[in-house]
Amino acid sequence: MYHFEINNPNNLLIDTNSEYIPVPFGSRCTSAIACNYSGIRKFSLPFDWTVPLFPIKIKIILENNFKNFLPDVYNDKFSNIYDILLAHFDINLDNGINTYKRRIERFNTIMNDTKKKYFIYINEDYIYNKSYREDKFNDDIFNQMLELEDYIKEKYKNIDYRILFFNFKYHNVPKNSNIINIVLNTSYNFVDNEKLCIDDMIPKFRIFCGEILSKFFNTEVTKNTNYDFNE
C-alpha cells in the first residue's frame, strides 16, 4: 500500500557494520517509536517524547545547553520555555525530573562520542494537519534542519553523522549536507483531524517508517508497542 523513494544526491551511505547511535529529532514521538519498531533504539534521549519539535527549537536548546529545558512540573506545567511539551512525563514528578536529567546527560555524552549518529526526523503531522502540507511550511522546516546541521557541525567538531529526513516532499539537498531525504508516498487519505487518525492511520504510518529504518539498518521489525518512557 505504501512506498517510499530515497532522495540522496550526495550518495551518502548507511554503515551498519560499525557501531552507531540513532537520535530521534522530532517532530514528535514518531521518530522514537519508529526506531523502536525497527529494533535500532538503544535508549531514551531528551527529544524522544516532545511536541512539537522543530529543528530551530533543537538548535536553540543546544545553544543554551538545555538550560531551563525542564518546566515547572510541580505546578502542573509540562511545556517548557522553548514551547515544547514533554509528553509521557512520569506521574512521580521526582522520577520524571531525574529521568530527563539522565537523558540530557546521555545526549551530551553521545554527541561527543566517536560513534556515528543517525538523526531521525519524521513529519507525521503532514497526514492530519493541513498547514503541515503547505510548501512554504515544508521548505521552512527543511531550511531549519540545514541551519541545525550547520550548528551541529560547528558545536561538535568532527562529528560523524547522517540525518534521515522523512517527509512527503522532495527537498533540494546541498552538496555539503549529510541529509538523506526519505520521500514518502502520497497515497495516504489525508484528513484534517488528528483524532480520526489515531486508531487507524497513525499506527500503520509509524510501523511503515519503522520498516523503512529496518531496511536501512538490516534489522527485524518488532512492532513492539511497549515503550519505556522512564529510561
Secondary structure as a PSIPRED ss2 file (coil, helix, strand):
# PSIPRED VFORMAT (PSIPRED V4.0)

   1 M C   1.000  0.000  0.000
   2 Y C   1.000  0.000  0.000
   3 H C   1.000  0.000  0.000
   4 F E   0.000  0.000  1.000
   5 E E   0.000  0.000  1.000
   6 I E   0.000  0.000  1.000
   7 N E   0.000  0.000  1.000
   8 N C   1.000  0.000  0.000
   9 P C   1.000  0.000  0.000
  10 N C   1.000  0.000  0.000
  11 N C   1.000  0.000  0.000
  12 L C   1.000  0.000  0.000
  13 L C   1.000  0.000  0.000
  14 I C   1.000  0.000  0.000
  15 D C   1.000  0.000  0.000
  16 T C   1.000  0.000  0.000
  17 N C   1.000  0.000  0.000
  18 S C   1.000  0.000  0.000
  19 E C   1.000  0.000  0.000
  20 Y E   0.000  0.000  1.000
  21 I E   0.000  0.000  1.000
  22 P E   0.000  0.000  1.000
  23 V E   0.000  0.000  1.000
  24 P E   0.000  0.000  1.000
  25 F C   1.000  0.000  0.000
  26 G C   1.000  0.000  0.000
  27 S C   1.000  0.000  0.000
  28 R C   1.000  0.000  0.000
  29 C C   1.000  0.000  0.000
  30 T H   0.000  1.000  0.000
  31 S H   0.000  1.000  0.000
  32 A H   0.000  1.000  0.000
  33 I H   0.000  1.000  0.000
  34 A H   0.000  1.000  0.000
  35 C H   0.000  1.000  0.000
  36 N H   0.000  1.000  0.000
  37 Y H   0.000  1.000  0.000
  38 S H   0.000  1.000  0.000
  39 G C   1.000  0.000  0.000
  40 I C   1.000  0.000  0.000
  41 R C   1.000  0.000  0.000
  42 K C   1.000  0.000  0.000
  43 F C   1.000  0.000  0.000
  44 S C   1.000  0.000  0.000
  45 L C   1.000  0.000  0.000
  46 P C   1.000  0.000  0.000
  47 F C   1.000  0.000  0.000
  48 D C   1.000  0.000  0.000
  49 W C   1.000  0.000  0.000
  50 T E   0.000  0.000  1.000
  51 V E   0.000  0.000  1.000
  52 P C   1.000  0.000  0.000
  53 L C   1.000  0.000  0.000
  54 F C   1.000  0.000  0.000
  55 P H   0.000  1.000  0.000
  56 I H   0.000  1.000  0.000
  57 K H   0.000  1.000  0.000
  58 I H   0.000  1.000  0.000
  59 K H   0.000  1.000  0.000
  60 I H   0.000  1.000  0.000
  61 I H   0.000  1.000  0.000
  62 L H   0.000  1.000  0.000
  63 E H   0.000  1.000  0.000
  64 N C   1.000  0.000  0.000
  65 N C   1.000  0.000  0.000
  66 F C   1.000  0.000  0.000
  67 K C   1.000  0.000  0.000
  68 N C   1.000  0.000  0.000
  69 F C   1.000  0.000  0.000
  70 L C   1.000  0.000  0.000
  71 P C   1.000  0.000  0.000
  72 D C   1.000  0.000  0.000
  73 V H   0.000  1.000  0.000
  74 Y H   0.000  1.000  0.000
  75 N H   0.000  1.000  0.000
  76 D C   1.000  0.000  0.000
  77 K C   1.000  0.000  0.000
  78 F C   1.000  0.000  0.000
  79 S E   0.000  0.000  1.000
  80 N C   1.000  0.000  0.000
  81 I C   1.000  0.000  0.000
  82 Y C   1.000  0.000  0.000
  83 D C   1.000  0.000  0.000
  84 I C   1.000  0.000  0.000
  85 L E   0.000  0.000  1.000
  86 L E   0.000  0.000  1.000
  87 A C   1.000  0.000  0.000
  88 H C   1.000  0.000  0.000
  89 F C   1.000  0.000  0.000
  90 D C   1.000  0.000  0.000
  91 I C   1.000  0.000  0.000
  92 N C   1.000  0.000  0.000
  93 L H   0.000  1.000  0.000
  94 D H   0.000  1.000  0.000
  95 N H   0.000  1.000  0.000
  96 G H   0.000  1.000  0.000
  97 I H   0.000  1.000  0.000
  98 N H   0.000  1.000  0.000
  99 T H   0.000  1.000  0.000
 100 Y H   0.000  1.000  0.000
 101 K H   0.000  1.000  0.000
 102 R H   0.000  1.000  0.000
 103 R H   0.000  1.000  0.000
 104 I H   0.000  1.000  0.000
 105 E H   0.000  1.000  0.000
 106 R H   0.000  1.000  0.000
 107 F H   0.000  1.000  0.000
 108 N H   0.000  1.000  0.000
 109 T H   0.000  1.000  0.000
 110 I H   0.000  1.000  0.000
 111 M H   0.000  1.000  0.000
 112 N C   1.000  0.000  0.000
 113 D C   1.000  0.000  0.000
 114 T C   1.000  0.000  0.000
 115 K C   1.000  0.000  0.000
 116 K E   0.000  0.000  1.000
 117 K E   0.000  0.000  1.000
 118 Y E   0.000  0.000  1.000
 119 F E   0.000  0.000  1.000
 120 I E   0.000  0.000  1.000
 121 Y E   0.000  0.000  1.000
 122 I E   0.000  0.000  1.000
 123 N C   1.000  0.000  0.000
 124 E C   1.000  0.000  0.000
 125 D H   0.000  1.000  0.000
 126 Y H   0.000  1.000  0.000
 127 I H   0.000  1.000  0.000
 128 Y C   1.000  0.000  0.000
 129 N C   1.000  0.000  0.000
 130 K H   0.000  1.000  0.000
 131 S H   0.000  1.000  0.000
 132 Y H   0.000  1.000  0.000
 133 R H   0.000  1.000  0.000
 134 E C   1.000  0.000  0.000
 135 D H   0.000  1.000  0.000
 136 K H   0.000  1.000  0.000
 137 F H   0.000  1.000  0.000
 138 N H   0.000  1.000  0.000
 139 D H   0.000  1.000  0.000
 140 D H   0.000  1.000  0.000
 141 I H   0.000  1.000  0.000
 142 F H   0.000  1.000  0.000
 143 N H   0.000  1.000  0.000
 144 Q H   0.000  1.000  0.000
 145 M H   0.000  1.000  0.000
 146 L H   0.000  1.000  0.000
 147 E H   0.000  1.000  0.000
 148 L H   0.000  1.000  0.000
 149 E H   0.000  1.000  0.000
 150 D H   0.000  1.000  0.000
 151 Y H   0.000  1.000  0.000
 152 I H   0.000  1.000  0.000
 153 K H   0.000  1.000  0.000
 154 E H   0.000  1.000  0.000
 155 K H   0.000  1.000  0.000
 156 Y C   1.000  0.000  0.000
 157 K C   1.000  0.000  0.000
 158 N C   1.000  0.000  0.000
 159 I C   1.000  0.000  0.000
 160 D C   1.000  0.000  0.000
 161 Y E   0.000  0.000  1.000
 162 R E   0.000  0.000  1.000
 163 I E   0.000  0.000  1.000
 164 L E   0.000  0.000  1.000
 165 F E   0.000  0.000  1.000
 166 F E   0.000  0.000  1.000
 167 N E   0.000  0.000  1.000
 168 F C   1.000  0.000  0.000
 169 K C   1.000  0.000  0.000
 170 Y C   1.000  0.000  0.000
 171 H C   1.000  0.000  0.000
 172 N C   1.000  0.000  0.000
 173 V C   1.000  0.000  0.000
 174 P C   1.000  0.000  0.000
 175 K C   1.000  0.000  0.000
 176 N C   1.000  0.000  0.000
 177 S C   1.000  0.000  0.000
 178 N C   1.000  0.000  0.000
 179 I E   0.000  0.000  1.000
 180 I E   0.000  0.000  1.000
 181 N E   0.000  0.000  1.000
 182 I E   0.000  0.000  1.000
 183 V E   0.000  0.000  1.000
 184 L E   0.000  0.000  1.000
 185 N C   1.000  0.000  0.000
 186 T C   1.000  0.000  0.000
 187 S C   1.000  0.000  0.000
 188 Y C   1.000  0.000  0.000
 189 N C   1.000  0.000  0.000
 190 F C   1.000  0.000  0.000
 191 V C   1.000  0.000  0.000
 192 D C   1.000  0.000  0.000
 193 N C   1.000  0.000  0.000
 194 E C   1.000  0.000  0.000
 195 K H   0.000  1.000  0.000
 196 L H   0.000  1.000  0.000
 197 C H   0.000  1.000  0.000
 198 I H   0.000  1.000  0.000
 199 D C   1.000  0.000  0.000
 200 D C   1.000  0.000  0.000
 201 M H   0.000  1.000  0.000
 202 I H   0.000  1.000  0.000
 203 P H   0.000  1.000  0.000
 204 K H   0.000  1.000  0.000
 205 F H   0.000  1.000  0.000
 206 R H   0.000  1.000  0.000
 207 I H   0.000  1.000  0.000
 208 F H   0.000  1.000  0.000
 209 C H   0.000  1.000  0.000
 210 G H   0.000  1.000  0.000
 211 E H   0.000  1.000  0.000
 212 I H   0.000  1.000  0.000
 213 L H   0.000  1.000  0.000
 214 S H   0.000  1.000  0.000
 215 K H   0.000  1.000  0.000
 216 F H   0.000  1.000  0.000
 217 F H   0.000  1.000  0.000
 218 N C   1.000  0.000  0.000
 219 T C   1.000  0.000  0.000
 220 E C   1.000  0.000  0.000
 221 V C   1.000  0.000  0.000
 222 T C   1.000  0.000  0.000
 223 K C   1.000  0.000  0.000
 224 N C   1.000  0.000  0.000
 225 T C   1.000  0.000  0.000
 226 N C   1.000  0.000  0.000
 227 Y C   1.000  0.000  0.000
 228 D C   1.000  0.000  0.000
 229 F C   1.000  0.000  0.000
 230 N C   1.000  0.000  0.000
 231 E C   1.000  0.000  0.000
